[in-house]
């Protein structure tokens, strides 16, 4: 891991020919602390959004103590950095034996199921008396760009019986749902919390923990999301009737914590009029653009180590692979004289970039650096 005062210093020192990913620790600290202070409950970082060790370390240093993990590998990644971190195995589908290993070797206490067969499989592996088992409920809302309940989640009508079965097996029952990804209205959480209140009102026992999932959005160029404070206020108000005594809400932010603090530096390999071909693309750090949501990231350009200025034009961007689908969906404004060898820095790219890039066609970079100056900020 190399540290630099700013991007110009990095470019001057490395003169990179492969993509470079820049971690801005102070941006991650500010983002994490804002969410921790604003959300009315326990915050679990969704490791799938960005599992880079540097990012995980910065979030831990920023006060994040709880982690939403989908696999044993993610649990081990977190625990290697922080043995004190609390990991939650929040995937209804696990490799055989993974739950047992997680409980016995990493002290994992929290698991999730969404079907009686999944519960039966889980309790054969773990000591249920030492576990909190969440029953995941299927919910949806039209404001979610991607719904997450067609694959996982029990119908609300089936939740009382599933929760009763969790009690019967000796575990502490809890409830979870996930409205979707890039949820563009706080009302989605209000609606789902109302459904949860109805479900819990049918139970002869008390549920202490309610996990309301992730989906907290970020704004991108041409893609505006409500302020995160609007979500916190709506959730706080809706949950007043839901939790009493030591009851607690949980959230699983991924994008909301990981997006702002990382940028990607790509180099121009070829220019064809208004088309630029880069050394990174849709099979690399830009794979999150494959969905029908944001279509571009904020940018700035460098020639050598100097920031480029002057008149701008609109460009189409392409990745380096031989696949014609390696084309970024949105046009970006860049200096009109940008050419081969120049660099483009893309901001707000921390979510679903490093954790999803591939080595398709042999194009891959694992160069991650820190940008240390508190005055240095990624494009936004």
C-alpha positions in Angstrom: 0.0 0.0 0.0 1.4 3.3 -1.1 0.4 6.7 0.4 0.3 9.9 -1.6 -0.7 13.5 -0.7 -3.0 13.8 -3.7 -3.7 12.2 -7.1 -1.1 14.5 -8.9 1.6 13.2 -6.6 0.6 9.6 -7.3 0.6 10.1 -11.1 4.0 11.8 -10.9 5.4 8.9 -8.9 3.8 5.9 -10.5 3.1 7.0 -14.1 0.7 4.1 -14.1 -0.1 2.0 -17.2 -2.8 0.0 -15.4 -5.8 1.3 -13.5 -5.2 2.7 -10.0 -7.8 2.8 -7.3 -7.5 5.7 -4.8 -8.8 5.4 -1.3 -9.6 8.7 0.4 -9.6 7.7 4.2 -10.9 11.1 5.4 -13.9 10.8 3.1 -14.7 7.3 4.3 -14.4 8.5 7.9 -16.8 11.3 7.4 -19.3 9.2 5.5 -19.2 6.4 8.1 -19.5 8.7 11.0 -22.5 10.5 9.4 -24.4 7.2 9.0 -23.4 5.9 12.5 -24.7 9.1 14.1 -27.8 9.4 12.0 -29.3 5.9 11.8 -31.4 5.1 14.9 -29.9 1.7 15.6 -27.1 -0.7 14.8 -25.1 -0.3 11.6 -23.8 -3.4 9.7 -21.6 -2.6 6.8 -22.5 -4.8 3.8 -19.1 -6.3 2.9 -20.2 -7.3 -0.6 -20.3 -3.6 -1.6 -16.5 -3.2 -1.3 -14.4 -5.9 0.4 -11.0 -4.3 -0.2 -8.8 -4.7 3.0 -7.9 -1.0 2.9 -11.5 0.1 2.8 -12.5 -2.4 5.5 -9.7 -1.1 7.7 -10.7 2.5 7.2 -14.3 1.8 8.1 -13.3 -0.1 11.2 -11.1 2.8 12.2 -14.1 5.1 11.6 -16.2 3.2 14.2 -17.9 0.5 12.2 -18.0 -2.6 14.4 -20.7 -4.8 12.8 -20.5 -6.4 9.3 -23.2 -8.0 7.1 -21.4 -11.0 5.5 -22.8 -13.2 2.8 -20.1 -16.0 2.9 -17.5 -17.5 5.1 -14.9 -15.9 3.0 -16.3 -12.4 3.8 -16.4 -13.3 7.5 -12.7 -14.3 7.4 -11.7 -11.2 5.5 -13.2 -9.0 8.2 -11.9 -11.1 11.1 -8.4 -11.1 9.7 -8.4 -7.3 9.9 -10.3 -7.0 13.2 -10.7 -10.0 15.5 -13.1 -8.0 17.6 -15.5 -7.2 14.7 -19.0 -8.7 14.9 -19.9 -10.6 11.8 -23.5 -11.5 10.8 -24.0 -14.4 8.4 -26.9 -12.8 6.6 -27.4 -15.0 3.5 -30.2 -17.6 3.5 -28.0 -19.7 1.2 -24.7 -21.0 2.6 -22.1 -23.6 1.7 -22.6 -26.8 3.6 -20.7 -26.6 6.9 -20.1 -22.9 6.6 -22.5 -21.9 9.4 -21.0 -24.4 11.8 -17.5 -23.2 11.1 -18.5 -19.6 11.4 -20.1 -20.2 14.8 -17.3 -22.4 16.2 -14.3 -20.5 14.8 -15.4 -16.9 14.5 -18.1 -16.6 17.2 -20.8 -15.8 14.7 -24.1 -15.6 16.5 -26.5 -14.1 13.9 -27.9 -16.1 10.9 -30.9 -15.7 8.5 -33.4 -18.1 6.9 -36.4 -17.5 4.8 -37.9 -21.0 4.5 -38.6 -24.0 6.9 -36.2 -26.1 4.9 -33.5 -23.5 5.3 -34.1 -23.4 9.0 -33.9 -27.2 9.3 -30.6 -27.2 7.5 -29.2 -24.4 9.6 -30.1 -25.9 13.0 -28.4 -29.2 12.0 -25.1 -27.3 11.8 -25.2 -24.9 14.6 -26.0 -24.7 18.3 -29.3 -22.9 18.1 -29.3 -22.0 21.8 -26.3 -19.8 21.1 -27.8 -18.1 18.0 -30.1 -15.3 16.9 -31.9 -16.4 13.7 -33.6 -13.8 11.5 -36.6 -14.8 9.5 -36.3 -12.8 6.2 -39.6 -11.3 4.9 -40.2 -10.5 1.3 -41.1 -6.9 0.7 -41.0 -4.6 -2.3 -41.6 -1.0 -3.3 -41.7 0.7 -6.7 -39.0 3.2 -5.7 -36.3 0.5 -5.5 -34.3 0.4 -8.7 -33.5 -3.3 -8.1 -35.9 -5.4 -6.1 -34.4 -8.1 -3.8 -37.4 -10.2 -2.8 -38.0 -12.3 -5.8 -35.1 -14.6 -4.8 -35.2 -14.4 -1.0 -37.9 -13.7 1.6 -41.0 -15.4 3.0 -44.4 -14.0 2.4 -45.6 -11.8 5.3 -48.4 -14.2 5.9 -45.9 -17.0 6.5 -43.7 -15.1 8.9 -45.5 -15.9 12.2 -45.1 -19.6 11.6 -41.5 -19.3 10.5 -40.7 -17.1 13.6 -42.5 -19.6 15.8 -40.3 -22.4 14.4 -37.2 -20.4 15.2 -38.4 -20.2 18.8 -39.2 -23.9 18.9 -35.6 -24.8 17.8 -34.2 -22.9 20.8 -32.8 -19.8 19.0 -33.7 -16.2 19.6 -36.1 -15.0 16.9 -35.5 -11.9 14.9 -37.0 -10.4 11.7 -35.2 -9.0 8.6 -36.2 -7.6 5.3 -34.5 -5.8 2.4 -36.6 -3.5 0.3 -34.1 -3.4 -2.6 -31.0 -1.6 -3.9 -30.9 2.1 -4.7 -34.2 2.7 -2.9 -35.2 6.2 -4.1 -37.9 7.0 -1.5 -37.9 6.8 2.3 -41.5 5.7 2.1 -40.3 2.3 1.1 -38.9 1.7 4.6 -42.0 3.2 6.2 -44.2 0.8 4.3 -42.1 -2.2 5.1 -41.9 -1.2 8.8 -45.7 -1.0 8.9 -45.9 -4.6 7.5 -43.4 -5.7 10.1 -45.5 -4.1 12.9 -48.5 -6.1 11.7 -46.5 -9.3 11.6 -45.0 -8.8 15.0 -48.5 -8.0 16.4 -49.6 -11.6 15.6 -46.9 -13.2 17.7 -47.3 -14.6 21.3 -43.6 -13.7 22.0 -41.4 -10.7 21.6 -38.9 -10.0 18.8 -36.1 -7.8 20.0 -34.1 -7.2 16.7 -35.5 -6.0 13.3 -33.0 -5.7 10.4 -34.4 -3.3 7.8 -31.6 -4.1 5.3 -29.8 -1.8 2.9 -30.6 0.1 -0.3 -29.7 3.6 1.0 -28.8 5.4 -2.2 -26.2 7.9 -3.4 -26.6 10.6 -6.0 -24.6 10.4 -9.2 -24.4 12.8 -12.2 -27.9 12.8 -13.7 -29.2 10.6 -11.0 -30.4 12.4 -7.9 -31.3 10.7 -4.6 -33.0 12.2 -1.6 -30.7 13.2 1.3 -29.8 10.3 3.6 -31.2 12.4 6.5 -34.7 12.0 5.0 -34.3 8.2 5.3 -33.2 8.4 8.9 -36.1 10.7 9.9 -38.7 8.5 8.2 -37.3 5.3 9.7 -37.1 6.9 13.2 -40.7 8.0 13.0 -42.1 4.8 11.6 -40.3 2.6 14.1 -41.5 4.4 17.2 -44.4 1.9 17.6 -42.3 -1.1 16.6 -39.6 -1.3 19.3 -39.8 -1.1 23.0 -37.5 -1.6 25.9 -34.2 -3.1 24.5 -35.5 -3.6 21.0 -33.2 -2.4 18.2 -33.2 -1.7 14.5 -30.4 -2.9 12.3 -29.3 -1.5 8.9 -27.1 -3.0 6.2 -25.6 0.0 4.3 -23.3 -1.0 1.5 -23.3 1.7 -1.2 -24.0 4.5 1.3 -20.8 3.8 3.1 -18.5 2.6 0.3 -19.3 4.8 -2.7 -17.9 8.2 -1.8 -14.4 7.4 -0.6 -12.9 5.7 -3.6 -11.9 6.9 -7.1 -10.6 5.0 -10.2 -7.8 6.3 -12.4 -8.0 5.0 -15.9 -5.7 5.9 -18.9 -6.8 6.7 -22.4 -5.5 4.0 -24.8 -7.2 5.2 -28.0 -9.3 8.1 -29.3 -11.7 7.9 -32.2 -13.3 11.3 -32.6 -15.7 11.4 -29.6 -15.0 7.9 -28.5 -12.3 7.1 -25.8 -11.0 3.6 -25.1 -9.7 3.2 -21.6 -7.7 0.6 -19.7 -10.7 -0.1 -17.4 -14.3 -0.8 -18.2 -17.5 -2.8 -17.7 -15.6 -6.0 -16.8 -13.5 -4.0 -14.4 -14.4 -1.4 -11.8 -17.4 -0.1 -13.9 -19.6 -3.2 -13.7 -22.1 -1.4 -11.5 -23.2 0.6 -14.6 -24.7 -2.5 -16.2 -28.0 -1.9 -14.5 -30.6 0.6 -15.5 -29.8 3.2 -12.8 -26.9 5.7 -12.8 -25.1 5.7 -16.2 -21.9 7.6 -15.3 -19.6 8.8 -12.6 -18.2 12.3 -11.9 -14.9 12.8 -13.7 -11.8 15.0 -14.1 -8.8 14.6 -16.4 -5.0 14.8 -16.0 -2.2 15.2 -18.5 0.8 13.8 -16.8 0.3 15.0 -13.2 -1.4 18.2 -14.1 -5.2 18.8 -14.0 -6.6 19.5 -17.4 -8.7 22.5 -18.0 -10.3 24.3 -20.9 -13.2 23.7 -23.2 -15.0 20.4 -22.8 -16.8 18.0 -25.1 -19.1 15.0 -24.6 -17.4 11.6 -25.0 -18.5 8.0 -25.1 -16.3 5.7 -23.1 -15.2 2.1 -23.8 -13.3 -0.5 -21.9 -10.2 -2.4 -23.2 -11.7 -5.8 -23.8 -12.7 -7.3 -27.2 -16.3 -7.5 -26.1 -18.5 -4.9 -27.8 -20.6 -4.8 -24.7 -17.7 -3.2 -22.9 -19.2 0.2 -23.4 -20.2 2.6 -20.6 -23.8 3.7 -21.0 -23.6 7.4 -20.4 -21.6 10.2 -22.0 -19.2 12.3 -19.9 -17.9 15.8 -20.3 -14.1 15.9 -20.6 -11.5 18.3 -22.0 -11.9 18.7 -25.8 -8.2 17.9 -26.4 -8.0 14.8 -24.3 -5.9 12.2 -26.0 -3.9 8.9 -25.7 -1.9 8.8 -22.5 -4.1 11.2 -20.5 -5.8 10.0 -17.3 -9.4 10.2 -16.1 -10.3 10.1 -12.5 -13.8 8.7 -11.7 -15.3 9.6 -8.3 -18.1 7.9 -6.3 -17.0 4.5 -7.7 -16.4 2.8 -4.3 -19.5 0.6 -4.4 -19.6 -2.6 -6.4 -16.3 -1.9 -8.2 -13.4 -3.6 -6.5 -15.6 -6.4 -5.2 -16.9 -7.2 -8.7 -14.1 -6.6 -11.2 -12.9 -9.5 -13.3 -9.7 -10.5 -15.3 -11.6 -11.0 -18.5 -9.3 -10.9 -21.5 -6.4 -10.5 -19.1 -7.2 -6.9 -18.1 -7.0 -6.5 -14.3 -5.4 -4.2 -11.8 -5.0 -4.6 -8.1 -3.2 -1.3 -7.4 -4.8 0.4 -4.5 -3.3 3.6 -3.0 -4.2 6.0 -0.2 -4.7 9.7 -0.8 -3.9 11.2 2.5 -4.3 15.0 2.3 -7.5 16.1 4.0 -7.8 18.8 1.3 -7.8 16.2 -1.5 -11.3 15.1 -2.6 -12.4 12.7 -5.3 -14.6 14.0 -8.2 -18.2 14.4 -6.9 
